[in-house]
Amino acid sequence: MSDTRAEEFARAIDCLKSCQAALKRAAEASAAAADEFRKLGDVLKGVDLSAVNE
């Protein structure tokens, strides 16, 4: 494999690692958002919303 080809593969691997890290951060953020929505749901369970439609 030529140096140029090796360099291309090295750059591709670096890009894949960056993508993997970004996907991991996105998954963590998504999980955190889902947790916050669950908390909101728990809070809203105790709220009387019957007056909202009046």
N, CA, C and O atoms as a Tripos MOL2 file, in Angstrom:
@<TRIPOS>MOLECULE
protein
  216   215    54     0     0
PROTEIN
NO_CHARGES

@<TRIPOS>ATOM
      1 N           0.8530   -1.1740    0.0000 N.3       1 MET1
      2 CA          0.0000    0.0000    0.0000 C.3       1 MET1
      3 C           0.8990    1.2370    0.0000 C.2       1 MET1
      4 O           1.8480    1.3140    0.7800 O.2       1 MET1
      5 N           0.6110    2.1790   -0.8500 N.am      2 SER2
      6 CA          1.4250    3.3880   -0.9400 C.3       2 SER2
      7 C           1.1830    4.2740    0.2730 C.2       2 SER2
      8 O           0.1900    4.1280    0.9870 O.2       2 SER2
      9 N           2.1180    5.1970    0.4890 N.am      3 ASP3
     10 CA          1.9770    6.1260    1.6080 C.3       3 ASP3
     11 C           0.6880    6.9280    1.4840 C.2       3 ASP3
     12 O          -0.0050    7.1580    2.4750 O.2       3 ASP3
     13 N           0.3730    7.3490    0.2740 N.am      4 THR4
     14 CA         -0.8390    8.1330    0.0650 C.3       4 THR4
     15 C          -2.0690    7.3240    0.4600 C.2       4 THR4
     16 O          -2.9760    7.8280    1.1230 O.2       4 THR4
     17 N          -2.0820    6.0870    0.0490 N.am      5 ARG5
     18 CA         -3.2160    5.2060    0.3760 C.3       5 ARG5
     19 C          -3.2880    4.9770    1.8850 C.2       5 ARG5
     20 O          -4.3750    4.9760    2.4630 O.2       5 ARG5
     21 N          -2.1520    4.7860    2.5120 N.am      6 ALA6
     22 CA         -2.1130    4.5940    3.9630 C.3       6 ALA6
     23 C          -2.6090    5.8470    4.6760 C.2       6 ALA6
     24 O          -3.3310    5.7630    5.6700 O.2       6 ALA6
     25 N          -2.2200    6.9960    4.1630 N.am      7 GLU7
     26 CA         -2.6780    8.2590    4.7480 C.3       7 GLU7
     27 C          -4.1910    8.4100    4.5980 C.2       7 GLU7
     28 O          -4.8660    8.8800    5.5140 O.2       7 GLU7
     29 N          -4.7170    8.0130    3.4460 N.am      8 GLU8
     30 CA         -6.1640    8.0820    3.2270 C.3       8 GLU8
     31 C          -6.9030    7.1870    4.2180 C.2       8 GLU8
     32 O          -7.9190    7.5840    4.7880 O.2       8 GLU8
     33 N          -6.3850    5.9770    4.4170 N.am      9 PHE9
     34 CA         -7.0090    5.0760    5.3790 C.3       9 PHE9
     35 C          -6.9120    5.6380    6.7910 C.2       9 PHE9
     36 O          -7.8610    5.5310    7.5680 O.2       9 PHE9
     37 N          -5.7830    6.2290    7.1250 N.am     10 ALA10
     38 CA         -5.6160    6.8160    8.4540 C.3      10 ALA10
     39 C          -6.6240    7.9440    8.6660 C.2      10 ALA10
     40 O          -7.2190    8.0540    9.7380 O.2      10 ALA10
     41 N          -6.8130    8.7760    7.6510 N.am     11 ARG11
     42 CA         -7.8010    9.8610    7.7510 C.3      11 ARG11
     43 C          -9.2120    9.2960    7.8740 C.2      11 ARG11
     44 O         -10.0260    9.8010    8.6460 O.2      11 ARG11
     45 N          -9.4930    8.2500    7.1110 N.am     12 ALA12
     46 CA        -10.8170    7.6210    7.1870 C.3      12 ALA12
     47 C         -11.0700    7.0510    8.5770 C.2      12 ALA12
     48 O         -12.1680    7.1850    9.1180 O.2      12 ALA12
     49 N         -10.0610    6.4220    9.1480 N.am     13 ILE13
     50 CA        -10.1940    5.8690   10.4970 C.3      13 ILE13
     51 C         -10.4090    6.9890   11.5030 C.2      13 ILE13
     52 O         -11.2360    6.8550   12.4050 O.2      13 ILE13
     53 N          -9.6800    8.0890   11.3660 N.am     14 ASP14
     54 CA         -9.8790    9.2390   12.2520 C.3      14 ASP14
     55 C         -11.3020    9.7790   12.1420 C.2      14 ASP14
     56 O         -11.9240   10.1170   13.1490 O.2      14 ASP14
     57 N         -11.8110    9.8570   10.9130 N.am     15 CYS15
     58 CA        -13.1870   10.3220   10.7040 C.3      15 CYS15
     59 C         -14.1860    9.3780   11.3580 C.2      15 CYS15
     60 O         -15.1460    9.8190   11.9900 O.2      15 CYS15
     61 N         -13.9560    8.0850   11.2030 N.am     16 LEU16
     62 CA        -14.8490    7.1060   11.8240 C.3      16 LEU16
     63 C         -14.8380    7.2300   13.3440 C.2      16 LEU16
     64 O         -15.8840    7.1210   13.9840 O.2      16 LEU16
     65 N         -13.6720    7.4560   13.9180 N.am     17 LYS17
     66 CA        -13.5800    7.6330   15.3690 C.3      17 LYS17
     67 C         -14.3250    8.8840   15.8040 C.2      17 LYS17
     68 O         -15.0080    8.8790   16.8280 O.2      17 LYS17
     69 N         -14.1970    9.9570   15.0280 N.am     18 SER18
     70 CA        -14.9210   11.1900   15.3440 C.3      18 SER18
     71 C         -16.4240   10.9740   15.2540 C.2      18 SER18
     72 O         -17.1770   11.4410   16.1080 O.2      18 SER18
     73 N         -16.8580   10.2630   14.2170 N.am     19 CYS19
     74 CA        -18.2880    9.9560   14.0590 C.3      19 CYS19
     75 C         -18.7850    9.1150   15.2270 C.2      19 CYS19
     76 O         -19.8700    9.3540   15.7560 O.2      19 CYS19
     77 N         -17.9990    8.1480   15.6180 N.am     20 GLN20
     78 CA        -18.3830    7.2840   16.7280 C.3      20 GLN20
     79 C         -18.5390    8.1050   18.0090 C.2      20 GLN20
     80 O         -19.4970    7.9130   18.7560 O.2      20 GLN20
     81 N         -17.6090    9.0080   18.2590 N.am     21 ALA21
     82 CA        -17.6870    9.8520   19.4470 C.3      21 ALA21
     83 C         -18.9170   10.7590   19.3870 C.2      21 ALA21
     84 O         -19.6060   10.9430   20.3900 O.2      21 ALA21
     85 N         -19.1860   11.3210   18.2180 N.am     22 ALA22
     86 CA        -20.3590   12.1880   18.0650 C.3      22 ALA22
     87 C         -21.6480   11.4010   18.2750 C.2      22 ALA22
     88 O         -22.5760   11.8920   18.9180 O.2      22 ALA22
     89 N         -21.7110   10.1930   17.7420 N.am     23 LEU23
     90 CA        -22.8980    9.3580   17.9370 C.3      23 LEU23
     91 C         -23.0820    8.9880   19.4050 C.2      23 LEU23
     92 O         -24.2080    8.9320   19.8980 O.2      23 LEU23
     93 N         -21.9890    8.7400   20.0930 N.am     24 LYS24
     94 CA        -22.0740    8.4220   21.5190 C.3      24 LYS24
     95 C         -22.6180    9.6190   22.2880 C.2      24 LYS24
     96 O         -23.4810    9.4630   23.1520 O.2      24 LYS24
     97 N         -22.1150   10.8220   21.9780 N.am     25 ARG25
     98 CA        -22.6170   12.0300   22.6440 C.3      25 ARG25
     99 C         -24.0970   12.2390   22.3390 C.2      25 ARG25
    100 O         -24.8690   12.6120   23.2220 O.2      25 ARG25
    101 N         -24.4900   12.0010   21.0930 N.am     26 ALA26
    102 CA        -25.8970   12.1620   20.7070 C.3      26 ALA26
    103 C         -26.7790   11.1630   21.4520 C.2      26 ALA26
    104 O         -27.8740   11.5090   21.8950 O.2      26 ALA26
    105 N         -26.3100    9.9400   21.5900 N.am     27 ALA27
    106 CA        -27.0780    8.9230   22.3110 C.3      27 ALA27
    107 C         -27.2260    9.3050   23.7800 C.2      27 ALA27
    108 O         -28.2950    9.1340   24.3670 O.2      27 ALA27
    109 N         -26.1570    9.8190   24.3670 N.am     28 GLU28
    110 CA        -26.2170   10.2470   25.7650 C.3      28 GLU28
    111 C         -27.1820   11.4140   25.9260 C.2      28 GLU28
    112 O         -27.9560   11.4530   26.8830 O.2      28 GLU28
    113 N         -27.1390   12.3680   24.9920 N.am     29 ALA29
    114 CA        -28.0490   13.5140   25.0480 C.3      29 ALA29
    115 C         -29.4910   13.0600   24.8680 C.2      29 ALA29
    116 O         -30.3920   13.5610   25.5400 O.2      29 ALA29
    117 N         -29.7070   12.1190   23.9700 N.am     30 SER30
    118 CA        -31.0560   11.5970   23.7390 C.3      30 SER30
    119 C         -31.5790   10.8930   24.9890 C.2      30 SER30
    120 O         -32.7450   11.0500   25.3520 O.2      30 SER30
    121 N         -30.7330   10.1350   25.6330 N.am     31 ALA31
    122 CA        -31.1330    9.4410   26.8590 C.3      31 ALA31
    123 C         -31.4580   10.4470   27.9580 C.2      31 ALA31
    124 O         -32.4110   10.2600   28.7140 O.2      31 ALA31
    125 N         -30.6650   11.5110   28.0450 N.am     32 ALA32
    126 CA        -30.9210   12.5470   29.0440 C.3      32 ALA32
    127 C         -32.2450   13.2500   28.7590 C.2      32 ALA32
    128 O         -33.0120   13.5320   29.6790 O.2      32 ALA32
    129 N         -32.5110   13.5310   27.4920 N.am     33 ALA33
    130 CA        -33.7760   14.1730   27.1220 C.3      33 ALA33
    131 C         -34.9540   13.2580   27.4470 C.2      33 ALA33
    132 O         -35.9730   13.7170   27.9660 O.2      33 ALA33
    133 N         -34.8200   11.9830   27.1480 N.am     34 ALA34
    134 CA        -35.8900   11.0290   27.4580 C.3      34 ALA34
    135 C         -36.1440   10.9760   28.9560 C.2      34 ALA34
    136 O         -37.2920   10.8820   29.3910 O.2      34 ALA34
    137 N         -35.0890   11.0340   29.7410 N.am     35 ASP35
    138 CA        -35.2270   11.0340   31.1950 C.3      35 ASP35
    139 C         -35.9820   12.2750   31.6650 C.2      35 ASP35
    140 O         -36.8390   12.1890   32.5450 O.2      35 ASP35
    141 N         -35.6650   13.4260   31.0780 N.am     36 GLU36
    142 CA        -36.3610   14.6630   31.4440 C.3      36 GLU36
    143 C         -37.8400   14.5930   31.0700 C.2      36 GLU36
    144 O         -38.6860   15.0680   31.8260 O.2      36 GLU36
    145 N         -38.1640   14.0100   29.9180 N.am     37 PHE37
    146 CA        -39.5670   13.8580   29.5320 C.3      37 PHE37
    147 C         -40.2940   12.9180   30.4920 C.2      37 PHE37
    148 O         -41.4650   13.1360   30.8050 O.2      37 PHE37
    149 N         -39.6080   11.8740   30.9580 N.am     38 ARG38
    150 CA        -40.2180   10.9760   31.9440 C.3      38 ARG38
    151 C         -40.5040   11.7330   33.2360 C.2      38 ARG38
    152 O         -41.5650   11.5680   33.8370 O.2      38 ARG38
    153 N         -39.5500   12.5660   33.6600 N.am     39 LYS39
    154 CA        -39.7530   13.3760   34.8640 C.3      39 LYS39
    155 C         -40.9420   14.3120   34.6780 C.2      39 LYS39
    156 O         -41.7620   14.4620   35.5840 O.2      39 LYS39
    157 N         -41.0390   14.9400   33.5160 N.am     40 LEU40
    158 CA        -42.1640   15.8220   33.2250 C.3      40 LEU40
    159 C         -43.4740   15.0500   33.3040 C.2      40 LEU40
    160 O         -44.4520   15.5330   33.8740 O.2      40 LEU40
    161 N         -43.4920   13.8610   32.7370 N.am     41 GLY41
    162 CA        -44.6890   13.0250   32.8050 C.3      41 GLY41
    163 C         -45.0730   12.7110   34.2360 C.2      41 GLY41
    164 O         -46.2540   12.7300   34.5820 O.2      41 GLY41
    165 N         -44.0850   12.4220   35.0750 N.am     42 ASP42
    166 CA        -44.3580   12.1410   36.4840 C.3      42 ASP42
    167 C         -44.9460   13.3610   37.1790 C.2      42 ASP42
    168 O         -45.8650   13.2380   37.9890 O.2      42 ASP42
    169 N         -44.4180   14.5370   36.8620 N.am     43 VAL43
    170 CA        -44.9240   15.7760   37.4590 C.3      43 VAL43
    171 C         -46.3500   16.0400   36.9960 C.2      43 VAL43
    172 O         -47.2110   16.4000   37.7980 O.2      43 VAL43
    173 N         -46.5990   15.8610   35.7040 N.am     44 LEU44
    174 CA        -47.9250   16.1520   35.1580 C.3      44 LEU44
    175 C         -48.9920   15.1800   35.6480 C.2      44 LEU44
    176 O         -50.1780   15.5080   35.6340 O.2      44 LEU44
    177 N         -48.5880   13.9980   36.0770 N.am     45 LYS45
    178 CA        -49.5630   13.0380   36.6090 C.3      45 LYS45
    179 C         -50.2800   13.6080   37.8250 C.2      45 LYS45
    180 O         -51.4440   13.2930   38.0730 O.2      45 LYS45
    181 N         -49.5850   14.4430   38.5780 N.am     46 GLY46
    182 CA        -50.1720   15.0090   39.7900 C.3      46 GLY46
    183 C         -50.8550   16.3510   39.5730 C.2      46 GLY46
    184 O         -51.3330   16.9550   40.5330 O.2      46 GLY46
    185 N         -50.9120   16.8290   38.3450 N.am     47 VAL47
    186 CA        -51.4960   18.1400   38.0600 C.3      47 VAL47
    187 C         -52.9190   17.9580   37.5370 C.2      47 VAL47
    188 O         -53.1740   17.1380   36.6550 O.2      47 VAL47
    189 N         -53.8370   18.7400   38.0990 N.am     48 ASP48
    190 CA        -55.2260   18.7090   37.6310 C.3      48 ASP48
    191 C         -55.3420   19.6100   36.4120 C.2      48 ASP48
    192 O         -55.2960   20.8340   36.5340 O.2      48 ASP48
    193 N         -55.4900   19.0170   35.2540 N.am     49 LEU49
    194 CA        -55.5700   19.7710   34.0060 C.3      49 LEU49
    195 C         -57.0090   19.9690   33.5340 C.2      49 LEU49
    196 O         -57.2310   20.4200   32.4110 O.2      49 LEU49
    197 N         -57.9770   19.6410   34.3680 N.am     50 SER50
    198 CA        -59.3740   19.7470   33.9490 C.3      50 SER50
    199 C         -59.7790   21.1890   33.6680 C.2      50 SER50
    200 O         -60.6480   21.4220   32.8290 O.2      50 SER50
    201 N         -59.1830   22.1490   34.3370 N.am     51 ALA51
    202 CA        -59.5370   23.5550   34.1380 C.3      51 ALA51
    203 C         -58.9750   24.1110   32.8310 C.2      51 ALA51
    204 O         -59.3890   25.1850   32.3960 O.2      51 ALA51
    205 N         -58.0640   23.4210   32.2130 N.am     52 VAL52
    206 CA        -57.4320   23.9110   30.9850 C.3      52 VAL52
    207 C         -58.4460   24.0110   29.8510 C.2      52 VAL52
    208 O         -58.3670   24.9370   29.0440 O.2      52 VAL52
    209 N         -59.3780   23.0990   29.7720 N.am     53 ASN53
    210 CA        -60.3560   23.0840   28.6850 C.3      53 ASN53
    211 C         -61.5110   24.0500   28.9020 C.2      53 ASN53
    212 O         -62.3250   24.2450   28.0000 O.2      53 ASN53
    213 N         -61.5980   24.6490   30.0600 N.am     54 GLU54
    214 CA        -62.7260   25.5540   30.3480 C.3      54 GLU54
    215 C         -62.4600   26.9570   29.8900 C.2      54 GLU54
    216 O         -63.3070   27.8340   30.0600 O.2      54 GLU54
@<TRIPOS>BOND
     1     1     2 1
     2     2     3 1
     3     3     4 2
     4     3     5 am
     5     5     6 1
     6     6     7 1
     7     7     8 2
     8     7     9 am
     9     9    10 1
    10    10    11 1
    11    11    12 2
    12    11    13 am
    13    13    14 1
    14    14    15 1
    15    15    16 2
    16    15    17 am
    17    17    18 1
    18    18    19 1
    19    19    20 2
    20    19    21 am
    21    21    22 1
    22    22    23 1
    23    23    24 2
    24    23    25 am
    25    25    26 1
    26    26    27 1
    27    27    28 2
    28    27    29 am
    29    29    30 1
    30    30    31 1
    31    31    32 2
    32    31    33 am
    33    33    34 1
    34    34    35 1
    35    35    36 2
    36    35    37 am
    37    37    38 1
    38    38    39 1
    39    39    40 2
    40    39    41 am
    41    41    42 1
    42    42    43 1
    43    43    44 2
    44    43    45 am
    45    45    46 1
    46    46    47 1
    47    47    48 2
    48    47    49 am
    49    49    50 1
    50    50    51 1
    51    51    52 2
    52    51    53 am
    53    53    54 1
    54    54    55 1
    55    55    56 2
    56    55    57 am
    57    57    58 1
    58    58    59 1
    59    59    60 2
    60    59    61 am
    61    61    62 1
    62    62    63 1
    63    63    64 2
    64    63    65 am
    65    65    66 1
    66    66    67 1
    67    67    68 2
    68    67    69 am
    69    69    70 1
    70    70    71 1
    71    71    72 2
    72    71    73 am
    73    73    74 1
    74    74    75 1
    75    75    76 2
    76    75    77 am
    77    77    78 1
    78    78    79 1
    79    79    80 2
    80    79    81 am
    81    81    82 1
    82    82    83 1
    83    83    84 2
    84    83    85 am
    85    85    86 1
    86    86    87 1
    87    87    88 2
    88    87    89 am
    89    89    90 1
    90    90    91 1
    91    91    92 2
    92    91    93 am
    93    93    94 1
    94    94    95 1
    95    95    96 2
    96    95    97 am
    97    97    98 1
    98    98    99 1
    99    99   100 2
   100    99   101 am
   101   101   102 1
   102   102   103 1
   103   103   104 2
   104   103   105 am
   105   105   106 1
   106   106   107 1
   107   107   108 2
   108   107   109 am
   109   109   110 1
   110   110   111 1
   111   111   112 2
   112   111   113 am
   113   113   114 1
   114   114   115 1
   115   115   116 2
   116   115   117 am
   117   117   118 1
   118   118   119 1
   119   119   120 2
   120   119   121 am
   121   121   122 1
   122   122   123 1
   123   123   124 2
   124   123   125 am
   125   125   126 1
   126   126   127 1
   127   127   128 2
   128   127   129 am
   129   129   130 1
   130   130   131 1
   131   131   132 2
   132   131   133 am
   133   133   134 1
   134   134   135 1
   135   135   136 2
   136   135   137 am
   137   137   138 1
   138   138   139 1
   139   139   140 2
   140   139   141 am
   141   141   142 1
   142   142   143 1
   143   143   144 2
   144   143   145 am
   145   145   146 1
   146   146   147 1
   147   147   148 2
   148   147   149 am
   149   149   150 1
   150   150   151 1
   151   151   152 2
   152   151   153 am
   153   153   154 1
   154   154   155 1
   155   155   156 2
   156   155   157 am
   157   157   158 1
   158   158   159 1
   159   159   160 2
   160   159   161 am
   161   161   162 1
   162   162   163 1
   163   163   164 2
   164   163   165 am
   165   165   166 1
   166   166   167 1
   167   167   168 2
   168   167   169 am
   169   169   170 1
   170   170   171 1
   171   171   172 2
   172   171   173 am
   173   173   174 1
   174   174   175 1
   175   175   176 2
   176   175   177 am
   177   177   178 1
   178   178   179 1
   179   179   180 2
   180   179   181 am
   181   181   182 1
   182   182   183 1
   183   183   184 2
   184   183   185 am
   185   185   186 1
   186   186   187 1
   187   187   188 2
   188   187   189 am
   189   189   190 1
   190   190   191 1
   191   191   192 2
   192   191   193 am
   193   193   194 1
   194   194   195 1
   195   195   196 2
   196   195   197 am
   197   197   198 1
   198   198   199 1
   199   199   200 2
   200   199   201 am
   201   201   202 1
   202   202   203 1
   203   203   204 2
   204   203   205 am
   205   205   206 1
   206   206   207 1
   207   207   208 2
   208   207   209 am
   209   209   210 1
   210   210   211 1
   211   211   212 2
   212   211   213 am
   213   213   214 1
   214   214   215 1
   215   215   216 2
@<TRIPOS>SUBSTRUCTURE
     1 MET1         2 RESIDUE 1 A MET
     2 SER2         6 RESIDUE 1 A SER
     3 ASP3        10 RESIDUE 1 A ASP
     4 THR4        14 RESIDUE 1 A THR
     5 ARG5        18 RESIDUE 1 A ARG
     6 ALA6        22 RESIDUE 1 A ALA
     7 GLU7        26 RESIDUE 1 A GLU
     8 GLU8        30 RESIDUE 1 A GLU
     9 PHE9        34 RESIDUE 1 A PHE
    10 ALA10       38 RESIDUE 1 A ALA
    11 ARG11       42 RESIDUE 1 A ARG
    12 ALA12       46 RESIDUE 1 A ALA
    13 ILE13       50 RESIDUE 1 A ILE
    14 ASP14       54 RESIDUE 1 A ASP
    15 CYS15       58 RESIDUE 1 A CYS
    16 LEU16       62 RESIDUE 1 A LEU
    17 LYS17       66 RESIDUE 1 A LYS
    18 SER18       70 RESIDUE 1 A SER
    19 CYS19       74 RESIDUE 1 A CYS
    20 GLN20       78 RESIDUE 1 A GLN
    21 ALA21       82 RESIDUE 1 A ALA
    22 ALA22       86 RESIDUE 1 A ALA
    23 LEU23       90 RESIDUE 1 A LEU
    24 LYS24       94 RESIDUE 1 A LYS
    25 ARG25       98 RESIDUE 1 A ARG
    26 ALA26      102 RESIDUE 1 A ALA
    27 ALA27      106 RESIDUE 1 A ALA
    28 GLU28      110 RESIDUE 1 A GLU
    29 ALA29      114 RESIDUE 1 A ALA
    30 SER30      118 RESIDUE 1 A SER
    31 ALA31      122 RESIDUE 1 A ALA
    32 ALA32      126 RESIDUE 1 A ALA
    33 ALA33      130 RESIDUE 1 A ALA
    34 ALA34      134 RESIDUE 1 A ALA
    35 ASP35      138 RESIDUE 1 A ASP
    36 GLU36      142 RESIDUE 1 A GLU
    37 PHE37      146 RESIDUE 1 A PHE
    38 ARG38      150 RESIDUE 1 A ARG
    39 LYS39      154 RESIDUE 1 A LYS
    40 LEU40      158 RESIDUE 1 A LEU
    41 GLY41      162 RESIDUE 1 A GLY
    42 ASP42      166 RESIDUE 1 A ASP
    43 VAL43      170 RESIDUE 1 A VAL
    44 LEU44      174 RESIDUE 1 A LEU
    45 LYS45      178 RESIDUE 1 A LYS
    46 GLY46      182 RESIDUE 1 A GLY
    47 VAL47      186 RESIDUE 1 A VAL
    48 ASP48      190 RESIDUE 1 A ASP
    49 LEU49      194 RESIDUE 1 A LEU
    50 SER50      198 RESIDUE 1 A SER
    51 ALA51      202 RESIDUE 1 A ALA
    52 VAL52      206 RESIDUE 1 A VAL
    53 ASN53      210 RESIDUE 1 A ASN
    54 GLU54      214 RESIDUE 1 A GLU
